[in-house]
Amino acid sequence: MDLKASKKLILASASPSRKMLLEHAGVEFEVFVSGVDEAVPPEYDPAQTVECLAERKGEAVFRLRPESTVISADSVVSIDGLILGKPENDEAAKAMLRRLSGRTHEIFTGVCLLSGEQKEVFHSVTQVTFYQLTDEEIGEYVAMGESRGRAGSYGIEGKGVTLVRSICGDYSNIVGLPVAETLRRLRKLKER
């Protein structure tokens, strides 16, 4: 998708997974991290949470780089009406994986696109079903360190793929950015 002829594209995210997804899609961009506060009102549901955080991150970077086009995103894992963020430690990671074991959860990713006077905020949802996991499998996975810094305590683009029985929806959304939808919306945004 040719986005080169327009303003400099900035990814407002420190996520190596989001960076990898855009690189694999052949997009030229630079990374500029917002460092904003990620607290949201406790009554927000997963969709509101990710859209709020994506918009906050994007606007913080856009204020500093208004000549650019900015993509920002935030992802959460949700099950049983709860948002599972990044685990505080290995024990918390094991508890999250036990909750996800043998069940279906949802990955919500909010995206904010900013260019000139245009702004679009949306979210994507993908359902992920895990195999039934033994405590030994969970312990081995957590010991590898891949749970650290990951919403829901796993990364599907790494060894976490072995935990997943099936997905329904956009795979790239699970990794951290619904790339095809984001680039299509970005093109339409710039055509307005």
N, C-alpha and C positions, 0 to 999 in steps of 0.2 A: 504494500500500500504506500503510495508516494505522498509522504508528508514533508518532503525535503524542501519544496519550493516555498514554504510558508515560514512563519516565525519559528525561532528556536524552540524546540520541544524540551520541556523539563519534566522529569519524574520526581514528584515530591514525596519520596519514600526511601528509607534506608534498606528496604527489603531486597536481599540478593535474588530472591525468587522472582519478584516483579521485574527486576532489572534483566534477569535471564529471559523471561517471557518476551519482553519487548525486543531484546537483541535477537532472539530466535525468529521473531516476526519481521526482522530486517529494518527496524525503526532506529533512526539516529536520534539520540537524546542525551541530555546530561542529567545527573542526579543532584538534587538540592534538597536537603532534609529540613523539615520545618521545625522540629523540636517543640511542638505545641503540647499543651496539657491535654491528656487523653481522658479526663474525667467527663462522664455524661450523667444526666439525671437518672436515678435508679429505676424510674418507671418506663424508660425507653425500652422498646422491644428490639430484637436484633437488627431489623431493617433500619429503624430510626438511629440506632447506635452507629452502625457503619456509615450511613449517609452523613450523620452529624460530624463524625471524626474525619471522613474523607474531605468534606467541605471545609472544615476548620484547617486541616493540613494544607489543602490547596490554596485557600485564601491567604494564609500566612506567607506562603512562598510567592504567590502572585503579587502581593503588596510590595515585595522586594524586587520582583522581576516582571513588572507589568508589560514589558515589551515582548514577553514570551508567551507560549501556550503551555499550560500546566495540566498534568495528569496527577491526581492524588488518589489514594485508595486506602481502605482499611477492611480487615476481615475478622470475623468471629465464627466460632463453632457454637451451635445451639442444639440442646437436647433437653427434653423434659421441661421446656420453658425457661431453661437456664442458659446463660451465656458462659461458655468455657473460654477463658482467656489463656494467657501464657502461664504455665505452672511456676509457682514460686520456688519449688525444689523438686528433687526426684520423687519424693513420696507423693507430692501433689500430682505429679505427672502419672504415676502409677494409678492413683485414685481416678483420674480422668479417663485413663485407658480402660479401667475396669468398668466404668459407667458406659463407655462406648462399645464395649465388647458384645458382639452378637446382635447389635442393634443398628438402627438407622439414625443418623444425625444430619444436620444441615449446615452448610457453609454459606454464610452471607458475606458478600464483598460489596462495599459501597465504593462508588467512583465519583469523583468530581472533575469536570473538565472546564477549564477557564481559558478564554482567548478573547482579547479585546474587551468588548462589552458583553460578550456571550458567556453564559454559565449553564452547565447542565449537571444535575446530580441524579444518580440512579443506583440501583443495587441489583445484584444477580444472586440467585440461590441454587445450590447444587446439593442433592441428597447423596450421602455416602453411607453404605452399609458395611460394617466390619464383620469379619469372621468371629466366631466365639474364640476368645483368647484365654490361654492358661496363664496362671500367675508367673510361670517360668518364662513364657513368651514375652509377657509384659516387662518382667525384670530384665531380660536380655535386651529388649528394645531400648528401654530407658537407660541402661548401662552404656549404650553406644553414644549417648549424648544428643541424639537427634531431637529429643523432646524439648530441650532447652530453647526458650525463646519462640516457641511455636504455639499458636492458638490451638487448643484441643490436645496438645502434647504429641503431635505427630506431623511429619512432612511427607506428603504423598509422592513428591518427586525424588525422595531418597528411599531408604529401607522401609519407610512407612507404607510403601506400596504393597508390601507383603501382608499387611493387616486388613487390606480392603477387599471385600468380596464383590461389591458392585458399586457403580455410581449411576446417578440419573441426573443429567445436566451437563454443564460445561466443565470439562476437566481443568482448563486453565484457571477457572474461578477457584477451584480447590487450592491451586498453587498460590493464588493471591491476586489475580487480575483476569477478568473475563476479556481476554485480548481482542478477539474478533469483534465482539459487541462494542468494546471501548473504541477501537479504531474506526469502525463504521459510524458510531455516534460522533466522533471527533471530526470526521470528514463532513458530515451533515451540519455540524455546529459551525464549521468554517465557511460553509456555503450560504449560511443565512445572511 
